[in-house]
């Protein structure tokens, strides 16, 4: 069955109040996987071998169903075959969603509580679902994040003026990208250094589990 027809069937089974849906495409021929991911590029897909994860959403929550159908038509036109699955669906709860603090809000609150002369920090963001690991890594990639274990947990450094780490503005923007994709999570500041002046270095060094971070 053509991919666009598979999507129409999955879409017809979605609950009436759905807000976003996590889709998984298992490409029939792994040699087609790279091209398939490229054609799905506007959805910010995550790819692992033959498996491509991507999202669709309504009311600004991501690429809408019409856009997904168009991308899948392009895959069909190029003869790319596969099985399309619905991995997860999020139903809309407007009142609850309006009250939920965003990760960008959490960053603003944390930054406001930092010493006024802070220079470097080490932080982490833990997402609420393992489904978010690949798309979350993509959206946080400008922060050069690391993952300490199998949890959907990303750690990163930030630097206010100079040295190693993303700027505060870049941190906030990356967290906004998670919010825009409706990826809930928790932000934690782990370490902070104030008023550092790197001398021919990239900034302070922290050790965690015997490793330099």
C-alpha positions, -999 to 999 in steps of 0.1 A, spaced: 0 0 0 13 35 -9 26 55 21 1 83 16 -28 58 18 -13 43 50 -12 77 65 -48 84 56 -58 52 74 -38 61 105 -52 96 104 -88 83 103 -82 63 135 -69 93 155 -91 106 183 -111 137 175 -92 160 198 -57 148 188 -30 175 189 2 158 177 12 123 165 45 105 165 49 85 133 74 57 125 83 48 90 101 15 85 117 17 50 116 -15 30 150 -11 15 176 5 38 194 20 8 163 43 4 164 54 40 187 84 35 165 97 6 133 91 26 147 111 55 157 139 32 123 141 17 108 143 52 133 169 62 109 197 72 95 174 99 129 172 116 130 134 114 152 111 134 167 82 116 182 49 128 189 25 101 157 17 83 135 34 109 126 70 106 107 88 133 88 121 126 59 141 139 28 158 127 6 182 146 -23 206 144 -27 242 154 10 250 152 23 219 169 43 208 139 39 200 102 2 195 96 -14 165 81 -17 182 46 21 187 46 27 151 57 6 138 29 25 159 4 59 146 17 46 110 15 34 115 -20 70 124 -29 82 92 -14 56 73 -33 66 90 -65 102 79 -60 91 43 -54 102 43 -18 82 16 0 77 9 37 54 4 66 40 35 84 31 31 121 15 53 147 39 53 177 22 78 200 -6 104 199 -12 134 222 -47 146 226 -54 183 231 -61 197 265 -61 234 259 -66 245 295 -39 222 309 -15 231 281 -20 268 287 -10 263 323 20 241 317 53 259 322 75 257 291 112 248 291 120 283 278 101 297 308 121 274 331 153 288 316 142 324 321 134 316 358 167 298 363 187 325 346 171 352 367 181 333 399 218 330 388 244 354 403 247 385 382 283 378 374 279 342 364 302 332 335 298 294 330 272 268 338 265 231 334 228 221 330 206 193 320 172 189 305 153 156 310 125 150 286 93 132 296 95 104 271 121 82 254 102 89 222 118 123 223 154 112 224 161 115 187 140 146 178 152 162 211 188 156 202 182 173 169 166 204 184 193 207 210 222 200 187 235 236 187 243 231 224 265 201 217 247 181 243 258 148 259 238 119 272 251 102 304 229 72 302 198 57 285 174 82 300 160 109 277 185 133 294 207 158 278 235 178 295 252 209 281 274 239 290 266 275 286 289 305 287 276 341 292 305 361 276 332 338 263 347 304 266 333 269 260 295 266 259 264 280 241 253 315 247 223 321 269 203 332 239 211 300 220 201 279 251 168 296 252 161 292 215 169 255 216 145 250 245 119 269 226 123 244 198 115 216 222 84 236 234 73 242 199 74 204 193 54 199 226 82 180 242 77 183 279 106 180 303 125 194 333 154 218 332 180 217 360 211 238 366 239 215 379 269 238 384 276 275 381 309 294 380 310 332 385 334 357 371 358 333 354 386 345 332 400 318 309 437 322 303 445 304 270 417 279 279 381 274 269 369 279 304 365 260 337 366 222 338 341 200 357 345 163 365 316 139 366 322 102 371 359 107 365 353 123 331 359 159 321 328 178 311 
